[in-house]
Amino acid sequence: MTTERYERGWEKLMEVDGTGGAKVIESLRDISPDLGQFVIEFAFGDIYSREGLDLKQRQLITISSLTALGGCEPQLTVHINAALNVGLSPKEIVEAILHCTPYAGFPRVLNATFVAKEVFKERGLTIHPNIDPQEA
């Protein structure tokens, strides 16, 4: 039985994550379909669908949270792709991850940065970091 909450969540999941989100939900079907339903209804139907923050802001928060948690590299891959889907630039994503350094530490920020690097590579995107003129 599909509810309005589920439908709203599915639409928001597709808007944010697209096929990446559908793959995550499908990967849960044979082991924990209820978890997939919770992701759709709660995370996307209730949280992502709220007013007050736009999708870019929500993705910056999500990337920062996953970076700070550490050990969430598969989820970071999905959400860095989602951030690009909703219009964030690679530079904005890298800056959000970098901003976590004093709060989460170098190892977690390094791991998240390498995830971002791989996502950008897969999508054919480049970032032009600020280069110290003395090193050029």
C-alpha positions as CSV (number, residue, x, y, z in Angstrom):
1,M,0.0,0.0,0.0
2,T,1.5,3.3,-1.1
3,T,0.8,6.3,1.1
4,E,1.0,10.0,0.4
5,R,4.1,10.1,2.6
6,Y,5.8,7.3,0.5
7,E,4.9,9.0,-2.8
8,R,6.2,12.4,-1.6
9,G,9.4,10.7,-0.4
10,W,9.9,8.7,-3.6
11,E,9.5,11.9,-5.7
12,K,12.0,13.8,-3.5
13,L,14.4,10.8,-3.5
14,M,14.3,10.8,-7.3
15,E,14.8,14.6,-7.5
16,V,17.8,14.5,-5.2
17,D,19.5,11.1,-5.8
18,G,18.0,9.9,-9.1
19,T,19.0,6.5,-10.1
20,G,21.6,6.3,-7.3
21,G,18.8,6.5,-4.8
22,A,16.7,4.0,-6.6
23,K,19.7,1.6,-6.5
24,V,20.1,2.0,-2.8
25,I,16.4,1.2,-2.2
26,E,16.6,-1.8,-4.6
27,S,19.7,-3.1,-2.8
28,L,17.7,-3.3,0.4
29,R,14.7,-5.2,-1.2
30,D,16.1,-8.7,-0.5
31,I,17.4,-8.1,3.0
32,S,15.5,-5.2,4.7
33,P,12.8,-3.7,2.5
34,D,11.4,-1.9,5.6
35,L,14.7,0.0,5.9
36,G,14.2,1.2,2.3
37,Q,10.7,2.2,3.1
38,F,12.0,4.2,6.1
39,V,14.5,6.0,3.9
40,I,11.8,6.9,1.5
41,E,9.1,7.9,4.0
42,F,11.1,9.4,6.8
43,A,14.3,10.8,5.3
44,F,12.8,12.0,2.0
45,G,9.1,12.2,2.7
46,D,9.4,13.9,6.0
47,I,12.9,15.5,6.3
48,Y,14.0,16.4,2.8
49,S,10.4,17.6,2.0
50,R,10.3,20.2,4.8
51,E,10.4,23.9,4.2
52,G,13.1,26.1,5.6
53,L,16.1,24.8,3.7
54,D,16.7,24.3,0.0
55,L,18.1,21.1,-1.4
56,K,21.6,22.6,-1.8
57,Q,21.7,23.5,1.9
58,R,20.4,20.1,2.9
59,Q,23.1,18.4,0.8
60,L,25.8,20.5,2.4
61,I,24.5,19.5,5.8
62,T,24.4,15.9,4.8
63,I,27.9,15.8,3.4
64,S,29.2,17.6,6.5
65,S,27.4,15.2,8.8
66,L,28.6,12.1,7.0
67,T,32.2,13.5,6.9
68,A,32.1,14.1,10.6
69,L,30.7,10.7,11.4
70,G,33.4,8.9,9.4
71,G,33.1,5.4,8.0
72,C,30.2,6.5,5.8
73,E,32.0,6.5,2.4
74,P,29.3,4.6,0.5
75,Q,26.7,7.1,1.7
76,L,29.1,10.0,0.9
77,T,29.3,8.8,-2.7
78,V,25.5,8.9,-3.0
79,H,25.2,12.3,-1.4
80,I,28.1,13.9,-3.2
81,N,26.4,12.8,-6.4
82,A,23.1,14.2,-5.0
83,A,24.8,17.5,-4.2
84,L,25.9,17.7,-7.8
85,N,22.4,16.8,-9.0
86,V,20.8,19.7,-7.0
87,G,23.3,22.2,-8.4
88,L,26.2,22.4,-6.0
89,S,29.6,22.8,-7.6
90,P,32.6,20.6,-7.0
91,K,34.3,23.6,-5.3
92,E,31.4,24.1,-2.9
93,I,31.4,20.4,-2.0
94,V,35.2,20.4,-1.4
95,E,34.9,23.5,0.7
96,A,32.1,22.0,2.8
97,I,34.3,18.9,3.4
98,L,37.3,21.0,4.2
99,H,35.3,23.1,6.7
100,C,34.9,19.9,8.7
101,T,38.6,19.6,9.4
102,P,38.7,21.4,12.8
103,Y,35.6,19.6,14.0
104,A,36.0,16.1,12.6
105,G,39.8,15.8,12.1
106,F,42.1,15.1,9.2
107,P,41.5,11.4,8.7
108,R,37.7,11.8,8.2
109,V,38.2,14.9,6.0
110,L,40.8,13.1,3.9
111,N,38.5,10.1,3.4
112,A,35.6,12.3,2.4
113,T,37.9,14.3,0.0
114,F,39.0,11.1,-1.7
115,V,35.4,10.0,-2.1
116,A,34.6,13.4,-3.7
117,K,37.6,13.1,-6.0
118,E,36.4,9.7,-7.2
119,V,32.8,11.0,-7.8
120,F,34.1,14.0,-9.7
121,K,36.3,11.7,-11.8
122,E,33.4,9.4,-12.6
123,R,31.3,12.4,-13.7
124,G,34.1,13.9,-15.7
125,L,34.3,17.0,-13.5
126,T,37.4,18.9,-12.5
127,I,38.0,21.3,-9.7
128,H,40.6,24.1,-9.9
129,P,41.9,24.6,-6.4
130,N,43.5,27.8,-5.3
131,I,47.2,27.3,-6.0
132,D,49.8,29.2,-4.0
133,P,51.6,31.4,-6.6
134,Q,54.9,30.7,-4.8
135,E,54.5,27.0,-5.6
136,A,53.4,27.4,-9.2
